[in-house]
Amino acid sequence: MTTTFTGRPAAELPDDEGVDALTIGRRIRQLRSDRGMRLEELAAAVDRAPSQLSMIENGRREPKLTLLQAIARALGTPIDALLESEPLDERATLEISLERAMRGQTFQALGIPPFRIGKTMPTEALKAMLALQGEIERLRDERAATPEEARRANVALRRLMRTQNNYFAELEDQARALLEAVDHPGGPLTQRTASDIAAHLGFTLHYVPDLPQTTRSVADIKNGRLYLSSRLASKGDPRTAVLQALSSRILGHREPTSYAEFLRQRVETNYLTGALLIPESHAVPFLQEAKKDRAISIEDLRDAYSVSYETAAHRFTNLATVHLGIPVHFLKVHESGTITKAYENDDVNFPTDRLGSIEGQMCCRRWTSRVVFDVDDHFNPYYQYTDTGNGTYWCTARVELSSEGAHSVSVGVRFDDTKWFLGRDTPNRGVSKHSVEVCCRRAPADLEAAWRENSWPNVRTPRTLLATLPTGAFPGVDTTDVYEFLEAHAPL
């Protein structure tokens, strides 16, 4: 294993070795100044040229371990004092931060050459330059939050989920530990247990009528208060809102610095919420018994844990491959035909754009997720076999309503795995060849001939098609509303 002058494995150090050299150099300079030593005196004590020592103090050269030991002896300090990760004082912190900034992309892009930070440079000037650099980077990141960046982030995250079969052991462990901490006996999670989890984490629940419209919940971390909408009881499952809000605290999420990080945090939050609502230790035997009876049903999983169909379907994808050996796919499709969520590890061939993104694409009209919208029976599940250029797949689907309109949620498997599911005897069949334009993305020839030159639809253009994604650390959230809300509700 490669080691550095600190004696620690190289893998444990930051990627930018100059960062460590800067901090060590500033520590040497600070300790030397505190002892009233001139640079030439320290250089003579360690038998080095003053110019060489100056480069070390300025972070331009990384000293070897033997030289560091000599410098520590000359300064009358243990070597560990030179290797601390934190600078000694505010001035040193500012100087190191500005040195790093000058070596970064922002200064280089603006054509600002690095300059020497002298002792006479006012501390306020350092603060001002760092503030300007931070604002430039914030604006650059804001402009970068384009729909293309969102699609790239989605693609990267979906690939990660696929490589892990949509199963994250560390999140399962956290859910298990939390449930044990509140003495959950197993099985469905009650609303009282959700409140117990909040209390265990140091939060009290407060249902208010004036929650900011752009939020699902707001956590007052300073006062340990979690605010939720008083309309939750009539709109949905109050447990889900509580657990989603708490999951970010459990996972130690910080303010996201990119859209990709925001997206990853949202996926982790939803995963942990599902793992709490449908505990792995209880759900896996339930599903294994259903597989043994060849009677797996998403509806049965939904009813057993009193969750939404979407939560049950998504949770099934977490557990199906790892614990049941069944590759699966999942789709959530808006009534307009747009795919809003997707996952697969069964090689189903979903439509993608040139970046590989599935979200935002039009789902094939022949696919179960679209056909289910035309089914009159909304009480019973809809099943369908679909022949594709990549084999035959079986899907089960439901339509659920939300404030954004109707969505279909579907789970599917390859033909060979259909034998484990209820609904495998369905007579419904379809043929989807979405890779061929004439499959469904282009109207039949007779209709196109009759209407192409005689129609002009007024497109209902999504707002995000004409602008960047909502800006800010939490896209779409009006932070002024949030802060005013917290100020109004904070305890006296």
Salt bridges, closest charged atoms under 4 A:
GLU40 OE1 - ARG38 NH1 3.24
GLU57 OE1 - ARG29 NE 3.69
GLU57 OE2 - ARG32 NE 2.75
GLU90 OE2 - LYS127 NZ 3.17
GLU95 OE1 - ARG26 NE 2.85
GLU95 OE1 - ARG29 NH1 3.62
GLU95 OE2 - ARG91 NE 2.82
GLU99 OE2 - ARG26 NH2 3.17
GLU124 OE2 - LYS127 NZ 3.76
GLU135 OE2 - ARG138 NH2 2.65
GLU142 OE2 - ARG138 NH1 2.88
GLU148 OE2 - ARG152 NH2 2.88
GLU148 OE1 - ARG354 NH2 3.93
GLU172 OE2 - ARG315 NH1 2.77
ASP173 OD1 - ARG176 NH1 2.79
ASP210 OD2 - HIS489 NE2 2.98
ASP237 OD2 - ARG239 NH2 2.72
GLU261 OE2 - ARG264 NH2 3.94
GLU268 OE1 - HIS253 NE2 2.75
GLU268 OE2 - ARG264 NH1 2.82
GLU280 OE1 - ARG176 NH2 2.61
GLU280 OE2 - HIS323 NE2 2.71
GLU299 OE2 - ARG398 NE 3.24
ASP303 OD1 - ARG302 NE 2.82
GLU310 OE1 - LYS332 NZ 3.09
GLU310 OE2 - LYS341 NZ 3.09
GLU344 OE2 - ARG162 NE 3.01
ASP346 OD2 - HIS329 ND1 2.75
ASP347 OD1 - ARG162 NH2 2.77
ASP347 OD2 - ARG414 NH1 3.92
ASP353 OD2 - ARG151 NE 2.92
GLU359 OE1 - ARG158 NH1 3.71
ASP387 OD1 - ARG429 NH2 3.29
GLU448 OE1 - ARG442 NE 3.12
GLU448 OE2 - ARG452 NH1 2.86
